[in-house]
Amino acid sequence: MTTIAPTECAKVATACLRLAGHGLLIGTAGNASLRFGDLVAITATGAVLAEATADDVTVVDLAGTVVAGRYAPTSELGLHLDIYRTYATQAIVHTHAPKATAIACVLDELPVIHYQQLLLGGATRVAPFHPFGSTELAEAVREALRGKQSALMANHGAVAVGASLDQAVESALLLEWACALYLDAMSIGRPRELSEQQQAAVVEVALRTGYGTRKPLEKDVG
């Protein structure tokens, strides 16, 4: 294990194991990273992500220079760094999740058909196709993420971000669920999309009720 940022490297490896356990990472396809200060812990190229350990994580600076680790970083390093330089996110996961990738092979945008998608920023954009590891792909994904917690990559996969690796993983899992929901609904008929007014109404109720947050009882029960 690297002597620089062992905790951050372990967190990245744990995120990979969690995503692989849910079937969102297959073999060496995909990557994850965590920013801490001006450094980034990111999965190494060629790492089998379902078996990832801290040794499979490399530490780089925001210019992409390796400062610690045994292996070269993922070929999508530029994509991660471009996002970190643009947005105040702290973690990124990129997957080839099957349902998300299927949607990204067909749609230009995943519409909102369930209010849970509002946690991702609403409709999920599909970034145009470019070869993996390219500057063009990094720029396209960066733009698709504007105001969002996730983006799809045409004929490629998905990216999710968060204030922590746990949040980024949760966003990736939610996106995969939403894509599966859309595909299931399409097998019956054309899914109803939630209008902007309906989405705004959900947001108002969520803010007013504190939806999704744990609330202690005023008095202990029995």
GIURGI-V47030 format. One record per backbone hydrogen bond with DSSP energy under -1.0 kcal/mol. NH is the residue of the N-H (numbers start at 1). CO is the residue of the C=O. E is the energy in kcal/mol with one decimal. If there is no record, write none. Layout:
nh=NH co=CO e=E
nh=NH co=CO e=E
//
This chain:
nh=9 co=5 e=-2.2
nh=10 co=6 e=-2.1
nh=11 co=7 e=-2.0
nh=12 co=8 e=-1.9
nh=13 co=9 e=-2.1
nh=14 co=10 e=-2.4
nh=15 co=11 e=-2.2
nh=16 co=12 e=-1.9
nh=17 co=13 e=-2.1
nh=18 co=14 e=-2.2
nh=19 co=15 e=-2.5
nh=20 co=16 e=-2.8
nh=21 co=17 e=-2.1
nh=22 co=18 e=-1.1
nh=23 co=20 e=-1.6
nh=24 co=19 e=-2.5
nh=29 co=26 e=-2.1
nh=31 co=94 e=-2.2
nh=33 co=92 e=-2.5
nh=34 co=41 e=-2.2
nh=35 co=90 e=-3.1
nh=36 co=39 e=-2.7
nh=39 co=36 e=-1.6
nh=40 co=60 e=-2.7
nh=41 co=34 e=-2.8
nh=42 co=58 e=-3.1
nh=43 co=32 e=-2.1
nh=44 co=56 e=-2.9
nh=45 co=72 e=-2.4
nh=47 co=44 e=-1.4
nh=49 co=27 e=-2.0
nh=51 co=48 e=-1.8
nh=52 co=49 e=-1.1
nh=56 co=53 e=-2.1
nh=57 co=54 e=-1.4
nh=58 co=42 e=-3.3
nh=59 co=68 e=-2.7
nh=60 co=40 e=-2.6
nh=61 co=65 e=-1.9
nh=64 co=61 e=-2.1
nh=67 co=59 e=-2.9
nh=68 co=59 e=-1.6
nh=74 co=43 e=-2.1
nh=77 co=74 e=-1.5
nh=80 co=76 e=-1.9
nh=81 co=77 e=-2.7
nh=82 co=78 e=-2.3
nh=83 co=79 e=-1.8
nh=84 co=80 e=-2.4
nh=85 co=81 e=-2.4
nh=86 co=82 e=-1.0
nh=87 co=83 e=-3.0
nh=90 co=162 e=-2.0
nh=91 co=162 e=-1.5
nh=92 co=33 e=-1.8
nh=93 co=160 e=-2.6
nh=94 co=31 e=-3.2
nh=95 co=158 e=-2.1
nh=96 co=24 e=-1.1
nh=101 co=97 e=-2.7
nh=102 co=98 e=-2.0
nh=103 co=99 e=-2.3
nh=104 co=100 e=-2.3
nh=106 co=103 e=-1.8
nh=107 co=103 e=-2.7
nh=110 co=124 e=-3.0
nh=117 co=114 e=-1.9
nh=118 co=115 e=-1.9
nh=119 co=116 e=-1.6
nh=120 co=117 e=-1.6
nh=121 co=118 e=-1.4
nh=122 co=117 e=-1.7
nh=124 co=110 e=-2.1
nh=126 co=108 e=-1.7
nh=127 co=152 e=-3.3
nh=134 co=131 e=-1.6
nh=138 co=134 e=-2.0
nh=139 co=135 e=-2.3
nh=140 co=136 e=-2.2
nh=141 co=137 e=-2.6
nh=142 co=138 e=-2.2
nh=143 co=139 e=-2.0
nh=144 co=140 e=-2.0
nh=145 co=141 e=-1.6
nh=146 co=143 e=-1.2
nh=148 co=145 e=-3.0
nh=149 co=120 e=-2.5
nh=151 co=159 e=-2.5
nh=152 co=125 e=-2.9
nh=153 co=157 e=-2.9
nh=154 co=127 e=-2.7
nh=155 co=104 e=-1.2
nh=156 co=153 e=-2.0
nh=157 co=153 e=-1.5
nh=158 co=95 e=-2.5
nh=159 co=151 e=-2.8
nh=160 co=93 e=-2.5
nh=161 co=149 e=-2.4
nh=162 co=91 e=-1.6
nh=168 co=164 e=-2.2
nh=169 co=165 e=-2.7
nh=170 co=166 e=-2.4
nh=171 co=167 e=-2.3
nh=172 co=168 e=-2.1
nh=173 co=169 e=-2.5
nh=174 co=170 e=-2.5
nh=175 co=171 e=-2.6
nh=176 co=172 e=-2.1
nh=177 co=173 e=-2.2
nh=178 co=174 e=-2.6
nh=179 co=175 e=-2.4
nh=180 co=176 e=-2.3
nh=181 co=177 e=-2.5
nh=182 co=178 e=-2.3
nh=183 co=179 e=-2.3
nh=184 co=180 e=-2.5
nh=185 co=181 e=-2.6
nh=186 co=182 e=-2.3
nh=188 co=185 e=-1.5
nh=189 co=185 e=-2.3
nh=194 co=112 e=-3.0
nh=199 co=195 e=-2.6
nh=200 co=196 e=-2.5
nh=201 co=197 e=-2.0
nh=202 co=198 e=-1.9
nh=203 co=199 e=-2.2
nh=204 co=200 e=-2.3
nh=205 co=201 e=-2.1
nh=206 co=202 e=-2.7
nh=207 co=203 e=-2.5
nh=208 co=204 e=-2.2
nh=209 co=205 e=-2.4
nh=210 co=206 e=-1.3
nh=211 co=206 e=-1.7
nh=213 co=210 e=-1.7
//
